[in-house]
Amino acid sequence: MGSERNHVGSNFALEVDGISAGVVNSASGGLVQADVISENMGVTAYVPKHIGQLTYPDISFKCGAAMSKGYYDWIKTSFDANYQRKNGALIHCDFNYKEVARLTFFNALMTKIGFPALKADSKEPAAMDIGFAIEKSTFTTAPAGSISGKYPTFNDKQKRWTCANFRLKIDGLDDVCKATTAIDAITLTQATAVNAVGEMREIQKEPAAVSYSDLVITFNANKMDGAVAWWKTFVQDGVCDESQEKTGTLEFLTTDLKKTMFTVTFEHLGVYKLELDPANVGGDDLQRMKMTMYCEHMKFDLNSEFVGA
């Protein structure tokens, strides 16, 4: 048997443009792959094969609030469709934060920014779900020492971000918003278009359409009047022009409910579904309703108090 032992547990750190961005978890993707081409010539009993075009899977990970200013600036520009390509590295560390491998990536475009589902009685810590497309990567396994102390962690601030603390505001729906008990996960998705150039092994990727998820809220049924009135006008009566759309904000609050960490602004909201929450029908819980709204555009803002370097 060899004298070296495998390590227990994994930690990941993110670098963006050479600057530490923070510690992340559940990281995957990014390692180069190749298409397999079959040469069915009909001459032999077997089919000769060889590799062809290289592909680089999207990198995905989850992270908490303790990330750097550069990281959040990248998120904000992605929300604003101000596309920015970034170089960086995903650093794989052992349980003691000693670097054991490094995935270096090039020309990354953010393709997914996801905020967690919220529930007023949740005890779960909150995390963002992030993905980005890359054009090239390299992978090295030479150890480079410990990363401990080199990356923002701000554990006290991370502990202040949970899935239970939020404030929703939608024009004309104050009672509904104050009675909201849950909000489904919110996601921005950036499509990419492939630009394959014959003299290059790597495929170039260009930004395409941006899409925003629906805003889906669950609220106490005794405060349904405002939601029902909007739904009747917009859906039942068909008065659904732009003047009937609404704007709103979702604030992610600290656990003491005194400060806002992030704000997502919703523009051009339109209700298209209103229903009794099926999870509560016939049960012993308080009766709730669920309202689903499309959203044409979202914006992201950050309280600078909750960022690192």
LINHUNOR-V483348 format. One record per residue. N is the residue number from 0. PHI is phi in whole degrees, -180 to 180 (none if undefined). PSI is psi in radians with two decimals (999 if undefined). Layout:
N_PHI_PSI, N_PHI_PSI
This chain:
0_none_2.56, 1_-72_2.77, 2_-84_-0.34, 3_-86_2.49, 4_-110_2.66, 5_-71_2.78, 6_-100_2.70, 7_-100_2.33, 8_78_2.85, 9_-142_2.48, 10_-130_2.59, 11_-128_2.45, 12_-121_2.63, 13_-116_2.31, 14_-112_2.45, 15_-130_2.08, 16_52_0.74, 17_79_0.05, 18_-116_2.38, 19_-62_2.29, 20_-109_-0.37, 21_141_3.07, 22_-96_2.32, 23_-125_2.99, 24_-140_2.97, 25_55_0.67, 26_-81_2.52, 27_-157_2.88, 28_87_-3.14, 29_98_-0.41, 30_-77_2.35, 31_-62_2.48, 32_-128_2.96, 33_-134_2.49, 34_-70_2.62, 35_-107_2.21, 36_-108_2.22, 37_-98_2.30, 38_-107_1.45, 39_-84_1.54, 40_-91_-0.25, 41_76_0.15, 42_-93_-0.60, 43_-115_2.92, 44_-76_-0.28, 45_-115_2.88, 46_-104_1.98, 47_-63_2.52, 48_-135_2.65, 49_-153_2.89, 50_-86_2.68, 51_-125_-2.11, 52_-63_2.40, 53_-81_2.53, 54_-133_2.58, 55_-122_1.87, 56_-62_2.64, 57_-59_2.56, 58_-91_2.38, 59_-136_2.59, 60_-162_2.94, 61_-119_2.56, 62_-148_2.78, 63_-91_-2.75, 64_-82_-0.31, 65_-83_1.23, 66_-124_2.92, 67_-81_2.92, 68_-63_-0.71, 69_-60_-0.66, 70_-63_-0.82, 71_-69_-0.57, 72_-62_-0.67, 73_-64_-0.72, 74_-62_-0.80, 75_-63_-0.77, 76_-65_-0.54, 77_-68_-0.72, 78_-62_-0.60, 79_-86_0.08, 80_59_0.50, 81_-99_1.42, 82_-64_2.27, 83_-132_2.22, 84_-89_2.42, 85_-129_2.55, 86_-102_2.69, 87_-177_-2.83, 88_-152_2.52, 89_-108_2.01, 90_-104_2.14, 91_-94_2.17, 92_-124_2.78, 93_-84_-2.99, 94_-60_-0.51, 95_-95_0.27, 96_63_0.57, 97_-95_2.23, 98_-66_2.27, 99_-119_-0.33, 100_-161_2.76, 101_-140_2.18, 102_-104_1.90, 103_-96_2.24, 104_-121_2.77, 105_-134_2.51, 106_55_0.92, 107_-84_2.40, 108_-118_2.29, 109_-66_2.26, 110_-116_-0.23, 111_-152_2.29, 112_-131_1.94, 113_-118_2.31, 114_-103_2.57, 115_-71_2.76, 116_-65_2.48, 117_-115_2.49, 118_-149_2.27, 119_-61_-0.45, 120_-103_0.25, 121_-73_2.57, 122_-115_0.21, 123_-86_2.47, 124_-69_2.64, 125_-93_2.63, 126_-151_2.57, 127_-88_2.61, 128_-113_1.93, 129_-118_2.49, 130_-142_2.54, 131_-146_2.58, 132_-89_2.47, 133_-125_2.73, 134_-98_-0.37, 135_-162_2.67, 136_-150_2.77, 137_-130_2.70, 138_-132_2.17, 139_-127_2.62, 140_-119_0.14, 141_-71_2.11, 142_-61_2.52, 143_-132_0.54, 144_85_-3.03, 145_-87_2.54, 146_-99_0.00, 147_-56_2.25, 148_85_-0.14, 149_-94_-0.22, 150_-124_2.49, 151_-65_2.30, 152_-121_-0.75, 153_44_0.98, 154_-58_-0.59, 155_-64_-0.65, 156_-76_-0.63, 157_-62_-0.70, 158_-64_-0.32, 159_-88_0.03, 160_-112_1.90, 161_-127_2.99, 162_-81_0.05, 163_-100_-0.24, 164_-114_1.93, 165_-156_2.83, 166_-137_2.12, 167_-108_2.38, 168_-134_2.27, 169_-135_2.33, 170_-50_2.20, 171_76_0.08, 172_-125_0.77, 173_-59_-0.79, 174_-65_-0.70, 175_-63_-0.79, 176_-65_-0.72, 177_-68_-0.37, 178_-99_0.14, 179_-73_2.23, 180_-107_-0.31, 181_-157_2.60, 182_-136_2.25, 183_-66_2.81, 184_-57_2.54, 185_-115_2.31, 186_-138_2.35, 187_-101_2.31, 188_-124_2.19, 189_-107_2.00, 190_-77_2.69, 191_-127_2.55, 192_-107_2.43, 193_-89_2.31, 194_-121_1.59, 195_-85_2.14, 196_-107_2.24, 197_-58_-0.57, 198_-92_0.14, 199_-122_2.43, 200_-75_-0.60, 201_-83_2.60, 202_-97_2.28, 203_-78_2.57, 204_-126_2.31, 205_-119_2.54, 206_-68_2.46, 207_-122_-2.45, 208_-72_2.57, 209_-105_2.36, 210_-127_2.61, 211_-121_2.43, 212_-71_2.87, 213_-66_2.74, 214_-99_2.01, 215_-120_2.09, 216_-123_2.62, 217_-118_2.29, 218_-142_2.85, 219_-66_2.30, 220_-66_-0.39, 221_-72_-0.09, 222_-116_0.56, 223_-81_-0.23, 224_-55_-0.84, 225_-64_-0.71, 226_-66_-0.74, 227_-65_-0.71, 228_-62_-0.75, 229_-66_-0.76, 230_-62_-0.73, 231_-62_-0.79, 232_-66_-0.83, 233_-77_-0.73, 234_-101_-1.00, 235_-67_-0.76, 236_-90_-0.23, 237_76_0.29, 238_-89_1.49, 239_-129_0.55, 240_-76_3.11, 241_-60_-0.51, 242_-67_-0.34, 243_-95_-0.12, 244_-74_2.83, 245_-126_2.86, 246_-116_2.81, 247_-163_3.02, 248_-139_2.62, 249_-125_2.05, 250_-102_2.27, 251_-93_2.03, 252_-101_2.75, 253_-71_2.91, 254_-65_-0.43, 255_-86_0.01, 256_64_0.30, 257_-97_-0.40, 258_-131_2.60, 259_-97_2.22, 260_-88_-0.91, 261_-132_2.73, 262_-134_2.25, 263_-109_2.18, 264_-101_2.31, 265_-106_2.26, 266_-119_2.45, 267_59_1.05, 268_-83_2.40, 269_-138_2.18, 270_-75_2.40, 271_-136_-0.02, 272_-153_2.35, 273_-138_2.26, 274_-154_2.75, 275_-67_2.39, 276_-65_1.99, 277_-62_-0.38, 278_-70_-0.32, 279_-111_-0.15, 280_-65_2.17, 281_79_0.00, 282_-95_-3.01, 283_-97_-0.06, 284_-77_2.90, 285_-61_2.49, 286_-71_2.31, 287_-130_2.80, 288_-122_2.76, 289_-125_2.31, 290_-123_2.30, 291_-115_2.25, 292_-127_2.41, 293_-78_2.79, 294_-140_2.21, 295_-83_-0.54, 296_-155_2.53, 297_-128_2.67, 298_-127_2.70, 299_-125_2.32, 300_-134_2.59, 301_-125_2.42, 302_-76_1.98, 303_-61_-0.24, 304_-65_-0.36, 305_-109_0.56, 306_-125_2.84, 307_-95_-2.49, 308_-72_999
